[in-house]
């Protein structure tokens, strides 16, 4: 699945808009969107999924215009994992099974054998099958996110969009979820686009990065190209030092406090 974002603009009236977004992502790439708060990351996601109407430009999946697909067809190709998982008393199994809704035929109110087998497959892959009979509301934040990923995968999408899935989790769950996404990306050749705040996690896990500022893409490329100190300081207005991780060879970002900066002068 090749994702082509061609010169799109969208937003909220005159208050905030993203503009002139051009991106091409090959099948099987694990891409990240980074940038300061208010730079347009979530707005871009909403434009891709159709939650916001495009003011200009087009989005293509394998040369098919996403905006011309029915909601049902779009849901069969694009799955979204939101930042906040729905808190519900339904069982984990029933919650994950909802991912099969786009494949239900008209007036078909019960799950097919294929639906059940597909949900079971991805619950096992994400390690939430052991919680299948528990209410979603009784899971921890990390477990709820894993269930949300399982539900998204049950749609068997070509493109997986994740909106800050690790932002409220401790480092153990952050690494667990990103390792899982990386594994799924490789095993299923799934194209992944993730909004992520932590620059070090973005640099370590993503193959390709889009850095946004003021509603536009400031720079895009491999992590080593994007995460250099000058670009980060220009976009975030924060002093940093960047180095190479001696094991993964990926870029690492170090912050420098004002106190240390004053003492080094």
Beta strands, then each sheet from edge to edge (+ up, - down):
strand 1: 3-12
strand 2: 16-25
strand 3: 30-35
strand 4: 56-61
strand 5: 64-65
strand 6: 78-81
strand 7: 159-163
strand 8: 191-195
strand 9: 208-213
strand 10: 216-221
strand 11: 240-244
strand 12: 251-255
sheet 1: 2+ 1- 4+ 5-
sheet 2: 6+ 7+ 8+ 3+ 9+ 10-
sheet 3: 11+ 12-
end
